[in-house]
Amino acid sequence: MSESTHSGNTVEKPWTGRFSEPTDAFVEAFGASVGFDQRMYRQDITGSIAHARMLAEVGVLSEAERDSIIQGLEQIRGEIERGEFQWSIALEDVHMNIESRLTQLIGDAGKKLHTGRSRNDQVATDVRLYLREEIDLIQGELARLQGNLIDQAEREAATIMPGFTHLQTAQPITFGHHMLAWNEMLQRDAERLADCRKRVNIMPLGSAALAGTTYPIDRDFTARELGFDMPGRNSLDGVSDRDFVIEFNSWAAILLMHLSRFSEELILWTSSQFSFVEISDAFCTGSSIMPQKKNPDVPELVRGKTGRVYGHLLSMLTIMKGQPLAYNKDNQEDKEPLFDTVDTVKGCLRVFADMMGCSHDNKGELRCHVVPRREMMREAARRGFSTATDLADYLVRQGVPFRDAHEIVGKAVALGVRSERDLAEMSLEELQQFSDAIGEDVFEVLTLEGSVAARNHPGGTAPERVREAAAAARQRLHG
């Protein structure tokens, strides 16, 4: 029988009855997953406790055996959390390390725990329990970021800035309206994540290796114990499905795409060429050689980590694309991309939520970490002929066909370019040379405030509508 030595103790593999020689030492290390899957120890123990209770419920285990197993597993949980547990590569993975230690603690009863299950359905269950828990944590951080954006929108509902298309000044909007645009992206992410969780929350346990088991298990009992919505409907699919991992990674890629877009705008806005916002020092760094520099490292890092998450999605798609049913060793490679995606998403959401929020300084005063520079944004909106569309709309209301109005305004803008003046800075006589439909009331629509106030419809940038939209967004978030 094959044996390995770890920390001075002889470790017997659980599957060696079929084998006549030990595993090659390098192959043993190459194939072991315990170095990374040990992070699922809590889920593995939780799943095993539920399985033991079910086995006792159907009469496969006695109540004494069940209680002994649960007590042993709880002791192991404590050993791991205190850093006393000795992990063995020879035992390959988190499951066999825990089961081996359980048998050391309670004897033959520990060997009965694996009745009616396989490592194939065990690991599939552990991954789902792990991801479900992480999704719940991620939902909290996502909601925190959304709440901070909504707060910004309410504070800055009337703060004028230029809106862009092609990164060229297009029309005046408000900073609050822009923050709510970011929130809309995150709201879709929140809805997609909640939908993804439904497919995560299906229990593979009971699929055994691939075909189910001959023992009289009660899968509904176990599903209730573990908080799953239902047991999986097909044992082959139960052990081999990793769609839920791919779906989560796909969700994460979309989220990071959104955070990267936010980051790109913050990076632009903090540059001296824009100077639209100031990010507090806590989220920036300096240069080792240029003393004047204040670099927006947090947005840059989030932007960079997006590629990392994209790579994990491609990795998972590639891992799964050639696998026949049912379980294959390839599936061991699902965990590191998933774990790193989870860690990256949680880190990016946490730092972004912190950065977009406010905190109290040493004097107890509330300080926001991203502060709009209102005068700079207003001046940028004023300089970019952002009310040109408002002048065209004005002409249409005077009965001028839109295409003619478009040409008239284009000529007025050309004069503004030559004379380096905005439309609102021209005299009435200058504007009237392009159309006699222009009257004295034209300046009411050429002001920045008049322009944003005119977009007074649901989804528009009028301050009144922004405040309404922020209140509705908050209600959705907490409803």
C-alpha positions in Angstrom: 0.0 0.0 0.0 1.4 3.4 -1.0 2.4 5.7 1.9 3.9 9.1 2.1 5.6 10.9 5.0 4.6 14.4 6.1 6.0 16.2 9.2 7.3 13.0 10.5 4.0 11.1 10.3 3.1 8.3 7.9 0.1 9.4 5.7 -1.9 6.7 3.9 -3.7 7.7 0.7 -7.4 6.8 0.6 -7.4 5.3 -2.9 -4.3 3.1 -3.0 -6.0 -0.3 -2.9 -5.8 -0.5 -6.7 -2.1 0.6 -6.9 1.1 -1.4 -6.6 3.6 1.4 -6.4 3.7 4.9 -4.9 3.0 8.1 -6.8 6.1 9.8 -8.2 7.1 12.6 -5.8 6.9 15.3 -8.5 3.6 14.0 -9.8 2.3 14.0 -6.3 3.2 17.7 -5.9 2.1 18.6 -9.4 -1.3 17.1 -8.9 -2.0 18.4 -5.4 -4.5 21.2 -4.9 -4.3 21.6 -1.2 -2.0 24.6 -1.5 -5.0 26.6 -2.8 -8.2 24.7 -2.1 -7.6 24.8 1.6 -9.3 28.2 1.6 -12.6 26.2 1.2 -12.1 24.4 4.6 -15.2 26.0 6.1 -17.4 25.0 3.2 -16.0 21.5 3.2 -16.7 21.0 6.9 -20.1 22.6 6.6 -21.0 20.2 3.7 -19.6 17.2 5.6 -21.7 18.1 8.7 -24.9 18.3 6.6 -24.0 15.0 4.9 -23.4 13.3 8.3 -26.8 14.5 9.5 -28.5 13.2 6.4 -26.8 9.8 6.7 -28.0 9.6 10.3 -31.5 10.7 9.2 -31.7 7.8 6.7 -30.2 5.3 9.1 -26.8 4.8 7.4 -25.1 6.3 10.5 -26.1 5.9 14.1 -26.8 9.0 16.2 -23.6 8.4 18.1 -21.6 8.2 15.0 -23.2 11.3 13.6 -22.4 13.2 16.8 -18.9 12.0 16.9 -18.3 13.0 13.4 -19.7 16.5 13.9 -17.7 17.0 17.1 -14.6 15.9 15.3 -15.2 18.2 12.4 -15.8 21.2 14.7 -12.5 20.4 16.4 -10.8 20.4 13.0 -12.4 23.7 12.2 -10.9 25.1 15.4 -7.5 23.7 14.6 -7.4 25.2 11.2 -8.6 28.6 12.4 -5.9 28.6 15.2 -3.2 27.7 12.7 -2.6 24.3 14.3 -3.7 22.1 11.5 -1.0 20.3 9.5 -1.8 20.3 5.8 -0.3 17.4 3.8 0.4 17.5 0.0 0.4 13.7 0.2 -3.3 13.9 0.9 -3.8 16.0 -2.3 -6.7 18.3 -1.3 -8.7 19.9 1.4 -11.2 17.1 1.5 -8.8 14.2 2.2 -6.8 16.3 4.7 -9.8 16.9 6.7 -11.1 13.4 6.4 -7.8 11.9 7.4 -7.5 14.1 10.4 -11.1 13.2 11.4 -10.3 9.5 11.3 -7.2 10.2 13.5 -9.5 11.9 16.0 -12.5 9.6 16.1 -11.5 6.3 14.5 -13.6 4.2 12.2 -16.6 6.5 12.4 -14.6 9.0 10.5 -14.2 6.5 7.6 -18.0 6.3 7.3 -18.4 9.9 6.6 -17.7 9.5 2.9 -20.5 7.0 2.4 -22.8 7.9 -0.4 -20.6 10.7 -1.9 -17.4 11.2 -3.9 -14.8 13.9 -4.0 -16.4 14.8 -7.3 -19.7 15.9 -5.9 -18.0 17.1 -2.7 -15.7 19.6 -4.4 -18.5 20.8 -6.7 -20.6 21.4 -3.6 -17.7 23.2 -1.8 -17.1 25.5 -4.7 -20.8 26.4 -4.9 -20.9 27.1 -1.1 -17.8 29.2 -1.3 -19.0 31.2 -4.3 -22.4 31.7 -2.8 -20.9 33.2 0.3 -18.5 35.4 -1.6 -21.3 36.7 -3.8 -23.2 37.7 -0.7 -20.1 39.7 0.4 -19.6 41.2 -3.0 -23.3 42.3 -3.2 -22.7 44.3 0.0 -19.6 46.1 -1.4 -21.4 46.7 -4.6 -24.3 48.3 -2.8 -21.9 50.4 -0.7 -20.3 51.8 -3.9 -23.8 52.5 -5.4 -24.8 54.3 -2.2 -21.8 56.5 -2.3 -22.4 57.4 -6.0 -26.1 58.3 -5.2 -24.9 60.5 -2.3 -22.6 62.3 -4.8 -25.4 62.7 -7.2 -27.6 64.3 -4.6 -24.9 66.7 -3.5 -23.9 67.7 -7.0 -27.3 67.6 -8.7 -26.9 71.2 -10.0 -23.1 71.1 -10.5 -22.6 71.8 -14.2 -19.9 70.0 -16.3 -19.5 69.3 -20.0 -20.9 66.1 -21.3 -18.8 64.4 -24.0 -19.1 62.4 -27.1 -15.9 61.3 -28.8 -14.2 63.0 -25.8 -15.3 66.3 -27.3 -17.5 68.7 -25.5 -21.1 67.9 -26.5 -23.7 69.4 -24.2 -23.8 70.6 -20.6 -24.9 68.1 -18.0 -24.5 67.9 -14.2 -22.0 66.0 -12.2 -24.8 64.4 -10.3 -26.3 63.2 -13.6 -22.9 61.7 -14.5 -22.7 59.9 -11.2 -26.1 58.3 -11.8 -24.9 57.1 -15.1 -22.2 55.1 -13.3 -24.8 53.9 -10.9 -27.0 52.6 -13.7 -24.1 50.4 -14.9 -23.7 49.1 -11.4 -27.4 48.5 -11.0 -27.3 46.2 -14.0 -24.3 44.5 -12.5 -26.2 44.0 -9.2 -29.2 42.5 -11.0 -26.9 40.2 -13.1 -25.1 39.0 -9.9 -28.4 38.2 -8.2 -29.5 36.2 -11.2 -26.1 34.4 -11.3 -26.5 33.5 -7.6 -29.7 31.5 -8.5 -27.7 29.1 -10.7 -24.9 28.9 -8.1 -27.4 27.8 -5.4 -28.1 24.3 -6.8 -26.7 21.4 -4.9 -24.5 18.7 -6.6 -24.1 16.6 -3.4 -25.7 13.2 -4.0 -24.4 12.9 -7.6 -21.5 10.9 -6.1 -18.8 10.2 -8.7 -21.1 10.6 -11.6 -24.1 8.2 -11.5 -25.5 8.8 -8.0 -25.4 6.3 -5.2 -27.1 3.1 -4.1 -27.5 4.3 -0.6 -30.9 5.7 0.5 -29.8 9.3 0.7 -32.2 12.2 1.1 -30.9 15.0 -1.1 -33.8 17.4 -0.2 -32.8 17.1 3.4 -29.1 17.9 2.7 -30.2 20.8 0.4 -32.2 22.3 3.2 -29.4 21.9 5.7 -27.0 23.7 3.3 -29.4 26.4 2.2 -29.5 25.3 -1.4 -32.7 26.1 -3.5 -32.8 22.5 -4.8 -30.6 19.5 -5.6 -29.2 19.2 -9.1 -31.4 17.3 -11.5 -28.7 15.2 -13.2 -25.8 13.5 -11.6 -23.5 13.6 -14.6 -24.0 17.4 -14.9 -23.8 17.8 -11.2 -20.2 16.8 -10.9 -18.9 18.2 -14.2 -20.8 21.6 -14.4 -18.7 24.7 -14.0 -21.0 27.0 -15.9 -21.7 28.8 -12.7 -18.0 29.6 -12.3 -17.8 30.8 -15.9 -20.9 32.9 -15.4 -19.5 34.5 -12.3 -16.2 35.2 -14.1 -18.2 36.7 -17.0 -20.1 38.9 -14.6 -16.9 40.0 -13.0 -15.4 40.9 -16.4 -18.4 43.1 -17.1 -18.2 44.7 -13.6 -14.4 45.4 -14.0 -15.1 46.8 -17.5 -17.4 49.3 -15.8 -15.0 50.1 -13.0 -12.3 50.6 -15.7 -14.5 53.1 -17.5 -15.0 55.0 -14.3 -11.3 54.8 -13.6 -10.4 56.2 -17.0 -12.7 59.2 -16.5 -11.2 59.8 -13.0 -7.7 59.6 -14.4 -8.6 62.1 -17.1 -10.5 64.4 -14.7 -7.6 64.6 -12.3 -5.1 65.6 -15.0 -4.0 69.2 -15.2 -5.5 69.3 -18.7 -9.0 68.7 -17.2 -8.7 69.5 -13.5 -12.4 68.5 -13.0 -11.9 66.6 -9.7 -9.5 66.3 -6.8 -8.9 62.9 -5.3 -7.7 62.9 -1.7 -4.1 62.0 -0.9 -5.2 58.8 0.7 -5.9 57.3 -2.7 -2.9 58.7 -4.6 0.9 58.4 -4.6 3.7 60.7 -5.6 6.8 60.3 -7.9 10.2 59.3 -6.8 11.8 62.0 -9.0 9.1 64.6 -9.7 8.0 66.3 -6.5 5.0 68.0 -8.1 3.3 64.7 -9.1 0.1 63.3 -7.5 -0.7 60.1 -9.3 -4.2 58.6 -9.3 -2.9 55.1 -8.5 -6.2 53.6 -7.3 -8.0 54.2 -10.6 -5.0 53.1 -12.6 -4.7 49.9 -10.6 -8.4 49.1 -11.0 -8.1 49.8 -14.8 -5.1 47.4 -14.9 -6.7 44.6 -12.9 -9.5 44.5 -15.5 -7.2 42.6 -17.9 -6.4 40.1 -15.1 -10.1 39.3 -14.7 -10.6 39.0 -18.5 -7.8 36.5 -18.5 -9.5 34.3 -15.9 -12.7 34.3 -17.9 -10.8 33.1 -21.0 -8.9 30.5 -18.8 -12.2 29.0 -17.5 -13.7 28.9 -21.0 -10.6 27.1 -22.3 -10.5 24.7 -19.3 -14.1 23.5 -20.0 -14.3 23.6 -23.8 -12.8 20.1 -24.5 -14.1 18.1 -21.5 -16.3 15.1 -22.1 -18.8 14.1 -19.3 -18.4 13.7 -16.5 -15.6 14.9 -14.1 -12.1 15.3 -15.3 -8.9 16.4 -13.5 -8.9 19.5 -15.6 -11.6 20.8 -13.3 -9.0 21.2 -10.6 -7.8 24.2 -12.6 -11.1 26.1 -11.9 -10.2 27.2 -8.4 -7.2 29.5 -8.9 -8.9 31.6 -11.6 -12.1 31.8 -9.5 -10.3 32.6 -6.2 -8.2 35.3 -7.8 -11.3 36.8 -9.6 -13.2 36.9 -6.3 -10.2 38.5 -4.5 -9.7 41.0 -7.3 -13.4 42.0 -7.5 -13.7 42.4 -3.7 -10.5 44.5 -3.6 -11.6 46.7 -6.5 -15.1 47.3 -5.1 -13.8 48.0 -1.6 -11.2 50.6 -2.7 -13.6 52.2 -5.2 -16.4 52.4 -2.6 -14.0 54.0 -0.1 -12.6 56.4 -2.7 -16.1 57.6 -3.8 -17.3 57.9 -0.2 -16.7 60.4 2.6 -15.2 60.1 6.0 -14.6 62.2 9.1 -11.2 63.9 9.5 -9.4 64.4 12.8 -11.6 67.4 13.6 -14.8 65.4 13.0 -15.6 67.2 9.8 -17.0 65.2 6.8 -14.5 65.0 3.9 -15.3 63.5 0.6 -12.4 61.7 -1.2 -13.5 62.7 -4.7 -14.3 66.4 -4.8 -15.6 68.1 -8.0 -13.9 71.4 -8.9 -17.0 73.2 -9.9 -15.6 76.3 -11.5 -13.2 74.3 -13.7 -16.0 72.1 -14.9 -18.3 75.0 -15.5 -15.6 76.9 -17.5 -14.9 73.8 -19.6 -18.6 73.5 -20.4 -18.7 77.2 -21.3 -15.7 77.0 -23.6 -16.9 74.1 -25.7 -20.0 75.5 -27.4 -22.0 73.0 -25.4 -25.2 75.0 -25.8 -25.1 74.8 -29.7 -27.8 72.2 -29.7 -30.0 74.4 -27.5 -29.7 77.1 -30.1 -30.7 74.7 -32.8 -33.7 73.6 -30.7 -34.6 77.2 -30.2 -34.7 77.8 -34.0 -36.8 74.8 -34.5 -39.4 76.1 -32.0 -39.4 79.3 -34.1 -40.4 77.3 -37.1 -37.0 76.7 -38.8 -36.6 73.2 -40.2 -34.0 71.3 -38.1 -31.5 70.8 -41.0 -31.6 74.5 -41.7 -31.2 75.2 -38.0 -28.3 72.9 -37.8 -26.5 74.8 -40.6 -27.3 78.2 -39.0 -25.8 77.1 -35.7 -22.8 75.7 -37.4 -22.0 79.1 -38.9 -22.5 80.8 -35.6 -20.1 78.3 -34.0 -17.6 79.0 -36.8 -17.7 82.7 -35.8 -17.2 81.8 -32.2 -14.1 79.7 -33.1 -12.6 82.6 -35.1 -13.3 85.1 -32.4 -12.6 82.8 -29.5 -16.0 83.4 -27.9 -18.9 81.2 -26.8 -22.3 81.6 -28.3 -23.6 83.3 -25.1 -20.9 85.9 -25.4 -22.0 87.1 -28.8 -24.3 90.1 -29.3 -27.9 89.7 -30.5 -27.0 91.5 -33.7 -24.1 89.0 -34.4 -26.5 86.0 -33.9 -29.2 87.6 -36.0 -26.9 87.8 -39.0 -27.3 84.1 -39.3 -31.1 84.0 -38.9 -33.8 86.6 -38.4 -35.7 84.0 -36.3 -33.4 84.7 -33.4 -34.9 87.0 -30.8 -33.9 88.6 -27.6 -35.1 85.6 -25.6 -32.4 83.4 -27.2 -30.0 84.1 -24.3 -32.3 82.2 -22.0 -31.4 79.0 -23.8 -27.7 79.8 -24.3 -26.9 79.8 -20.6 -25.5 76.6 -19.1 -28.2 76.7 -16.4 -30.9 77.1 -18.9 -29.6 74.3 -21.0 -29.5 71.7 -18.2 -32.8 72.9 -16.8 -34.5 72.4 -20.2 -33.8 68.7 -20.1 -36.6 68.4 -17.6 -37.9 64.9 -18.3 -37.4 61.4 -16.8 -33.8 60.4 -17.4 -32.8 64.0 -18.2 -30.0 66.1 -16.6 -32.2 68.9 -15.1 -31.2 69.2 -11.4 -34.8 68.5 -10.4 -34.8 65.3 -12.4 -31.4 64.3 -11.0 -32.6 64.6 -7.5 -35.7 62.6 -8.3 -33.6 59.9 -10.0 -31.2 59.8 -7.1 -34.1 59.2 -4.7 -35.5 56.5 -6.9 -32.1 54.9 -7.1 -31.7 54.9 -3.4 -35.1 53.3 -3.0 -34.2 50.5 -5.5 -30.9 50.0 -3.6 -32.6 49.6 -0.2 -36.0 48.3 -1.4 
